[in-house]
Amino acid sequence: MEQDTSSREQLNLRIDSTLAMQTKILAIQQKRRPNAIVEEALRDLLKKYKVKA
């Protein structure tokens, strides 16, 4: 599900430290980058709420 980096935008956020740690652990377990985990979660959330670009 990795996407082309040419269409990327930086988004700086502050999140709960436990959530950040869990994301890093999941990324290691899945052999993926934490960024990919967060992007997947955001896509799922936007789909849930039927948000379109």
Residue frames as qw, qx, qy, qz and C-alpha x, y, z in Angstrom:
[[0.000, 0.885, 0.466, 0.000, 0.00, 0.00, 0.00],
 [0.415, -0.481, 0.094, 0.767, 3.07, 2.24, -0.16],
 [0.430, 0.848, 0.311, 0.000, 2.58, 5.25, -2.41],
 [0.582, 0.505, 0.034, 0.637, 4.80, 7.42, -4.56],
 [0.450, -0.523, -0.296, 0.661, 6.72, 9.92, -2.42],
 [0.226, 0.197, 0.272, 0.914, 6.41, 12.70, -5.04],
 [0.315, -0.580, -0.388, -0.644, 2.89, 13.53, -3.83],
 [0.578, -0.427, -0.585, 0.376, 3.68, 13.63, -0.13],
 [0.099, -0.774, 0.038, -0.625, 3.13, 16.50, 2.27],
 [0.356, 0.062, -0.705, 0.610, 4.62, 16.92, 5.72],
 [0.514, -0.642, -0.263, -0.504, 2.12, 17.04, 8.59],
 [0.257, 0.250, -0.697, 0.622, 3.47, 17.64, 12.09],
 [0.651, -0.525, -0.321, -0.445, 1.27, 16.35, 14.90],
 [0.101, -0.372, 0.755, -0.530, 1.50, 15.75, 18.62],
 [0.767, -0.208, -0.471, -0.382, -0.07, 12.47, 19.68],
 [0.770, -0.555, 0.212, -0.231, -0.37, 10.51, 22.91],
 [0.006, -0.649, 0.760, 0.020, 2.98, 8.88, 23.74],
 [0.602, -0.038, 0.781, -0.163, 1.37, 5.47, 24.28],
 [0.727, 0.603, 0.252, -0.211, -0.28, 5.67, 20.86],
 [0.329, 0.813, -0.466, -0.119, 3.05, 6.62, 19.29],
 [0.274, -0.452, 0.847, -0.061, 4.80, 3.67, 20.96],
 [0.704, 0.220, 0.644, -0.201, 2.07, 1.24, 19.88],
 [0.631, 0.746, -0.035, -0.213, 2.38, 2.53, 16.31],
 [0.127, 0.725, -0.674, -0.053, 6.16, 1.98, 16.34],
 [0.481, -0.201, 0.841, -0.144, 5.73, -1.54, 17.73],
 [0.745, 0.459, 0.428, -0.227, 3.14, -2.42, 15.10],
 [0.467, 0.808, -0.306, -0.187, 5.40, -1.04, 12.37],
 [0.105, -0.554, 0.826, -0.004, 8.24, -3.27, 13.56],
 [0.605, 0.059, 0.766, -0.208, 5.96, -6.31, 13.75],
 [0.687, 0.627, 0.320, -0.180, 4.62, -5.63, 10.24],
 [0.607, -0.120, 0.389, 0.682, 8.08, -4.73, 8.86],
 [0.244, 0.774, 0.396, 0.430, 6.70, -1.39, 7.67],
 [0.228, 0.251, -0.205, 0.918, 7.48, 2.26, 8.33],
 [0.010, -0.453, -0.644, 0.616, 5.47, 3.96, 11.10],
 [0.227, 0.326, -0.160, -0.904, 4.38, 6.51, 8.48],
 [0.349, -0.027, -0.788, -0.506, 2.76, 3.71, 6.43],
 [0.206, -0.368, -0.864, 0.276, 0.86, 2.50, 9.51],
 [0.060, 0.475, 0.339, -0.810, -0.45, 6.01, 10.22],
 [0.275, 0.219, -0.443, -0.824, -1.42, 6.56, 6.57],
 [0.303, -0.193, -0.901, -0.242, -3.38, 3.30, 6.55],
 [0.131, -0.464, -0.719, 0.501, -5.18, 4.30, 9.76],
 [0.139, 0.422, 0.046, -0.894, -6.06, 7.72, 8.33],
 [0.300, 0.061, -0.682, -0.664, -7.36, 6.18, 5.09],
 [0.264, -0.328, -0.906, 0.033, -9.53, 3.77, 7.10],
 [0.045, -0.489, -0.505, 0.709, -10.87, 6.64, 9.24],
 [0.214, 0.330, -0.228, -0.890, -11.68, 8.79, 6.20],
 [0.316, -0.083, -0.832, -0.449, -13.41, 5.83, 4.54],
 [0.159, -0.393, -0.833, 0.356, -15.43, 5.21, 7.73],
 [0.068, 0.617, 0.345, -0.705, -16.71, 8.80, 7.67],
 [0.542, 0.607, 0.529, 0.241, -17.03, 8.80, 3.87],
 [0.076, -0.859, 0.118, 0.491, -14.69, 11.76, 3.43],
 [0.757, 0.451, 0.303, 0.364, -13.59, 12.35, -0.18],
 [0.442, -0.285, 0.134, 0.840, -10.83, 14.60, -1.45]]
